[in-house]
Amino acid sequence: MKRALIVTGGTTDTGFGRRYIAENGFDWMIAADLGLNFFYKAKIKPDWAIGDFDSVDGGVLKYFESQEGLGITRLIPEKDDTDTEAAVRLAIAEGCGEIHILGATGSRLDHMLGNVGLLGIGLLEGVELFLADPQNRARMINREVTITKQGQYGNFVSLLAVTPEVTGVTLCGMKYPLKDYTMNCFSSLGISNEIVEDEARICLRDGVLLVVEAKDGA
């Protein structure tokens, strides 16, 4: 399965990004617009750049334009989709079955919520899609998922209903278990659970859950 990394224009700590790339060994890396700045600072060449490039420093853009083997897709500023969504759809079109996005969080709440919403594309297209930053890793699920205690991304697991209702929610191996519970999207019940056994199982019958693994309790 081809695995892709997308770095977009939110906050991306250079040290964290370099470690994330080293630990995951991606097959394909995409810079979405301002994400080029990360690759420039990290001294890493992506495989592709996509965006309208209205936010990228001119010197950075010129540097990458001169790099051999770097594909570039230029988008017009007056477009319906964000650069991040365009990058996700590009990765899917290239046959990537697992996609990780860095730089999807930052000071713009509207962009962050929009990027979280993009996780649903993974469900529609049958692709594993993750957002990650130094404190969090998020994904959407509509089927059973297992998270090992050893492999979890932090100490806490939070669940939020994306659809109005998520039925049949059953949690095993967690501090606060549930059995055949119906979660709704106007509730904070699923925040800050913990894995207490070797692995945790998150099951549901119908609906979509946002799963956030977090490294702090805030």
N, C-alpha and C positions, 0 to 999 in steps of 0.2 A: 504494500500500500504506500502510495506516494504521500509524503508528509510535508506540509508547507508552513512557513512562517510569514505573517504579515506584520510589518511595523507601520503604524499610522501616526497621526499628528498630535496625539495627546502627550501626556508625560511619560517618558521612558528613561529611567536611570541607566546610564551607559554600562556601568558595572553589572547591574542585574541583567540587562539585555544580553551582554556577552556571555554570562554564565548560563542563561536560559538556552542560548543557541548551542553552547558547548555540551550541555547536558542532554539535549534532545536530538542533535544530529539531523537537522532538517534536510530534505532533498531539494527544496526550492524555497527561495526567499524573495519576498516582494516588499518594496517600499511604496507606501501609499502617500503620495504628495509630501507633506512635511516629515514623514518617516525617513526621507532621505537624509535629514540632519543627523538622525541616530546613526545610520550606517557610516556617514562621514566621520563623526566623532569616534565611533568604535573601530574605524579603519577596516571595515568589512564591506565587500562589494556584493550587493544583492544580485539576484538573477534577473529581476524585472523591476521597473518603476512605472507607476500608473498614477494619474491625477491631472488636475488642471495646472498644478505647480504655481498657484498664485501666492502660496505662503512660503515657498522655499527660497532661501538666500540665493541670489543670482550666481555667486561664485560656486556654491555647492552644486547647483544644477549644472553649471558649465563643466565642472569637474567630472560628474558622472556621465554627461553626454559624450565625453571624450574617451570613456572606458570601452574597450572592445568586449563584445559578448554580452553587453547589457541591453536587454530589450526595454523599450519605452513605449507606453501607450499614453498619448496626450488626449485629455478630455476637455471639452469646452466648459467654462465656468457656469454657464446657464444650463444646468443639467438637473434631472430629477433625483438621481442617486448621489450619495456621498462618495468621496474617493474610497473610503473604507469598504462600502458595499461593492463598488466596482472591483476592488481588489479581491474580495471574497468570491465574487462570481467569476473572475478571471481564474483563480485557483481551482475552482470547481470545474470550469471548462477545460483546464489542463489535466484533469483526472486525479486531482488530489483528494484523498479519502479522509484526511485528518488535517485540520487547519488551526493554527494557534495565532492569536492576535495580541500584539503588544502595543502600547500607546493608545489604548481604547478608553482610558480613564484620564481625568485631568480636571481643569478648572471649569470647563463648559459642561454643565449638567445636561443640557439638551443633547449634546454630542454623545455623552456617556450613555444616556438612556437609549438614544438611537442605536448605539453600538451594541448594547445589551439586546435590543430587539433583533439585531442581525443574527443572533444565535439561532433564531427560529428558522433561518434559511438552511441551517444544517439539518434540522428535522425534515424539512420539505424535500431536501436533496439527498438524504441518506448519508450525510457527511458528519464526522465528529468535528465539532467546532467549539473552540475554547477562547475565552478572554483571560489574560493573565497580567498581573502587575506584581510588585514585590510582596504585597499583602494578600492578594486574592487570586483565585482561579474560578471562573464561572462557566457554566454550560446549561443548556436546556435539555430536558429528557421527557420522553413520552413512553418509556418502557423501563423495565427493571435495570438498575445499575448497582454494581458492587464497588465499594471503596475500601481498600485495605488500610489498616491503621498505619502500617509502615509506609505506604505510598501516598497517604493523604497530603494535601497541600496546606499545611497548617494544623491547628488544633480544633477548629470549629467547622461544623457543616450546617449551613442554613438552607432552608427550603422555602420558596415563595411560589404561590400559584400564579401562573401566567394567564391561563384561561379562567373564566369566571368561577368554575369549580374543577377540582381534581379529585376524582373518586377513587376509593379503594387504596388509599395511601397506607402502606404498612412499612414500618421501620424496624429492622432487626439489628442487634449488635450496637445499639446506640443508647446513650444515657436516658433519653426520653423516647421510649418506644411508642409506636402507634399501630393500631390494627384496624384495617378496613375503614379508615377515617376519610371524611370528605373535607378537603381544604378549600377555602375560597380566597379570592384575590384581595380582599379587604381585611386581612388578618396578619398579625406578626407572630402567630403561634410557632412557626417553624424556624425562628431565628435562634442561632447559637446552640445547636445540639452538639454532642460529642460522641466520637467512636470509642466504645469501651471494650470491645472484643477485637479479635484479630482482624475482622472485617465487618463492614456494615452493608446491609442490603436495603436499598430504597425501591419499593415496589409501588405500582399504581395501576389502576384499571383503565381510567380514561382521563384525558386532559394533558396539560403540560406543566412541568415544574421547572423553575429556575433553581439550580443547585450551585451554591457558593461555598467554596472551601476557603477559610480565612485564617490568617496567622495571628490575629489578635481578637480580643473579646469586645471591641467597641462596636 
